[in-house]
Amino acid sequence: MTKSQYETYGPVGPHGTHGSVAPTVADPGTALHGADTLPYDLPGGRDTYRPAYESEAYLATEPALPVPRPAPDVYDEAAAGGRAARRRARTRAGSGSRSGSRTGSRTGSWSGERPDSAVRRLVPQALVVAFLAGGTSAFVAEDKSVELTVDGGHRTLHTFADDVTGLLEDEGVRLGRHDVVAPAPGTPLADGDEITVRHGRPLRLTIDGERRTVWTTAGTVEEALRQFGVRAEGAYLSVSRSQPIGRAGLRFDVRTERTVTIVADGRSRTVRTNAATVAEALDDAGIELHGEDTTSVPATSFPRDGQTVTVLRVTGTREVREEPLAYAVERTEDPDLFQGTEVVDRQGSPGLRRSTYLVRTVNGVRQRPRLEGTEVVREPRRGKVRFGTRPRPATPSGGDHLNWHALAVCESGGRPDAVDPSGTYGGLYQFDTPTWHSLGGHGRPQDAPAEEQTYRAKKLYQRQGASPWPHCGGRLRG
């Protein structure tokens, strides 16, 4: 409504129609102040007086006025506080506009005012109405409805955030370097956007005997295995496939199904197994180990895919062997014996050692015996021998051409240790002890070497001839 229209028709009635207003008059001031008005206190308390700037016709026909600049305090707070402060400022601005529209509808009075002063009052009030309309529109335009899903939890939110980062900050969603956000942080927000956040979780896995720590955004064990490409068909899991994975993570073992070839008893068989040890793989193949049976790899080792394991059938026996132990001889010098002469004071004897050997047969092939232990059954006896250091005298002359061997055979049978039944005579030539000592001998004649006995016999022959041997002396010349 223009000023001329206002002056022509006067104030608008409470329902958008003109009330008891006089037609156009020559004196606008008289028509304005002389017009009849309805009383304020109508039955029901209804206010029948509304200024023209609040009528529907006025708002519908007047063009929109520029929105005034926000108050300095709102502007400064928004500039200093960042994105959140600007949103609070816009919220207060919208609330203030709505509040102003409610209170402004009951202010002002037309009685006693001139038309030009009424017009002057209409202009700022129209500006207020336009500001309220613009502020409300801006408030509504900044509000966005978005869908936020965090680890499967879904919510519908209304937000004034400008981008994904602001939304997550407002909702208290903290991100780590292993978390996944779609769309990416910093992406501008629009009404109807869907934001998904999946937090990373540590998994401490032992896959086929190999330990590792990985991060995943999967919610269950089955999803995590699928994410890492682990073949779960036929695999062993230490936890349920549907086990949820919390923010603290999870620890579990995975043994995938592998192909193992087992050679046993002349046969080869291939099995698919998720066993943790070679021994378990043998059980899966129906092969038993007995006694000392073993395998080509340790039974406690982890069976690898494509591995070949050979079963070794082992039988073992023990053999006991007795072996002689050599004895030592203690040799001492004797200055009374001629050089080259030895006298055995004690005859040595060998000992006995018993050894136990383990003899193994692997797949029918006898292995090299292995010594298990030994014991000494009898200790060897040390022998004692005296050897002479006395220089040998010259050979007695006159007796070298005689047959001393024939005499010795006749007297003692050719035995140097021979002793007659009475014990009086001994040696090759049957010396009695006094005669032996008179010839320079020591001890008993039968204990002296044969060479010394012959030497003493020659000396006796030089002294007495063949008479000391009355029965066999004739053999000396035979």
Helices and strands as residue ranges (DSSP letters): H 3-9, H 28-34, G 43-45, G 52-54, H 56-61, H 72-104, H 115-142, E 144-150, E 153-159, H 164-170, E 180-182, E 194-198, E 201-207, E 210-216, H 221-228, E 236-237, E 250-255, E 258-264, E 267-273, H 278-285, E 294-295, E 308-312, E 314-325, E 329-338, E 342-346, E 351-362, E 365-366, E 370-378, E 383-390, H 404-412, E 425-426, E 431-432, H 433-438, G 445-447, H 450-464, G 473-477
